[in-house]
Amino acid sequence: MNDTEAGWKRLADGTATCSELQGRYRDGNGLEGWTTVEFTNARVTVRRTSRGPEETWDGTLAEVECRHLARSVLDGRLWEVRSQRTTGVPDETRPSIQFGLGGEAGFTVQVWANEIDSLPQFAAVQKVILGITARVSNGKVRF
Amino acid sequence: MAHPDHLAQSDTQSNRGAKYAPGESRGGMRERLRSIPPSQAAAVLKGQANTAELPADPRLLAASGYAAATERLKVRRATPDTLEGLLLIAEMDAARLPAVVGDLDARHTLDPWLASVSDADLAQQALPLLRVLEHARKQGREPLRERAIRALELRGEDPDERLGTYDRTRDVRTHYSEELAEQKPDGTWTTNTYSADKAYSLGITRDEVVVSVRIRLHPDVAAGDPEALKARWRDGITAVWNGKYKVTNGRKKLPLRFRPLFIPAPEPRASHQEVRIIPGPSRSNETRWDTEDQGRTTAAHEFGHMVGARDEYSMPMKDEKDQVVASYDETDSIMSGDYGRVQPRHLEEIRRDLNRMRSPKEPEFRVEPL
């Protein structure tokens, strides 16, 4: 078991605290705007930008959400996921997930949106993040 | 719609006696249909009649629905005259019927029942659309012609191909790529590369230049009603792209018509593009459209890529060392995030391809506002 796996196992089984999690999810483009979700000190900040002013929502990362997120990262070994393409199709976004634990640099995974169906490990973590995003934004941000 | 063979079978099993009276000839049946009062016939064809009070044939029509009834007539090898005569009953004064039945090119024979028929009926091949189209074209009746064209296009059929009105056609497929700028969270800039195929058919008729894109749709499970999506996207795309520009070379002035033809996934017809329909709201791109995408914005933008137009948002601005330092968007452009208008530069690929189709002494085409 390497350090990354051990760290996520501690977060998943509750021996590490959720305040140790730092992360950022980002997806979008200049056509339809951007969604950014940040995890810091057991809090979640959701930002949505499009043509209008930026909208922001802030909330607590629930314990159950934190453990669920950690479990999905661990089960899918997200840190090992790699994109298979260097180019996208027009307007295809390139969602990225960046996570670190306890101040460590951690890892960043970035894939093309149309690849996600063939990358269930990424899809599973993205689904958990977007679930948290929808709750924190009162259903305003779902993708 | 059920297959005609199935309809023929059910006809034999349960409705045979309902259509013809014992010993009744086809001509006799037609006469009997013509004797239905127009008010009652209209209600029958619109499915509003109290069928218990009707004689056998109208009850069959009402029970089966308009489209199924016409299919039944086709299965029974009824002539087009029979079909159209039947339809005429809905709108015509009984006294005028003998004069108009059989005179199918007369203005009043087609329009009244076209006006009363729903778009769903048109889309279900319930009407002889090609005849309607020819009729409308001969008489210069644009709204009627556009309705028939729309109905054919929604079935994935190219009206000009079906009518044989193309003088010249050319199939085009070319790969292209573009580079867009992205600002990273730390404020630095990077670029992403996107690539696609420009693919369409160019057709020249006596009256216009047609750019047809056959788009095969692959619906995800539970991804909305494909027929409603096809109509929304087709109507939005044509509203944005059609009626705006013409090509001219001094000798000819031909309006540019854009024709998105959506083909259902199981059909083997060749396509230019493959698009997957995903549940919305979501993020769409050229090859994945979501069920909440609107025709005049996202679908019209993605259609632009299919005919070779490049994105006009997040375009990189570079310094003298060729480093990206910022990005910019065009305005009033369907290829930008403001989903504005089609601009002449979006038609440049088409103009080039069209000029490759010229006869040797024909001058070059240029694009001008219509």
Chai-1 contact restraints between the chains, C-beta under 6 A:
chainA,res_idxA,chainB,res_idxB,connection_type,confidence,min_distance_angstrom,max_distance_angstrom,comment,restraint_id
A,G30,B,Y313,contact,1.0,0.0,6.0,A-B,restraint_1
A,G30,B,S314,contact,1.0,0.0,6.0,A-B,restraint_2
A,G30,B,G337,contact,1.0,0.0,6.0,A-B,restraint_3
A,L31,B,Y313,contact,1.0,0.0,6.0,A-B,restraint_4
A,L31,B,G337,contact,1.0,0.0,6.0,A-B,restraint_5
A,T87,B,T193,contact,1.0,0.0,6.0,A-B,restraint_6
A,T87,B,S195,contact,1.0,0.0,6.0,A-B,restraint_7
A,G88,B,Y194,contact,1.0,0.0,6.0,A-B,restraint_8
A,V89,B,A196,contact,1.0,0.0,6.0,A-B,restraint_9
A,V89,B,N285,contact,1.0,0.0,6.0,A-B,restraint_10
A,V89,B,E286,contact,1.0,0.0,6.0,A-B,restraint_11
A,V89,B,T287,contact,1.0,0.0,6.0,A-B,restraint_12
A,P90,B,Y194,contact,1.0,0.0,6.0,A-B,restraint_13
A,P90,B,A196,contact,1.0,0.0,6.0,A-B,restraint_14
A,P90,B,E286,contact,1.0,0.0,6.0,A-B,restraint_15
A,P90,B,H305,contact,1.0,0.0,6.0,A-B,restraint_16
A,D91,B,N285,contact,1.0,0.0,6.0,A-B,restraint_17
A,D91,B,E286,contact,1.0,0.0,6.0,A-B,restraint_18
A,E92,B,N285,contact,1.0,0.0,6.0,A-B,restraint_19
A,T93,B,R283,contact,1.0,0.0,6.0,A-B,restraint_20
A,F143,B,S282,contact,1.0,0.0,6.0,A-B,restraint_21
A,F143,B,R283,contact,1.0,0.0,6.0,A-B,restraint_22
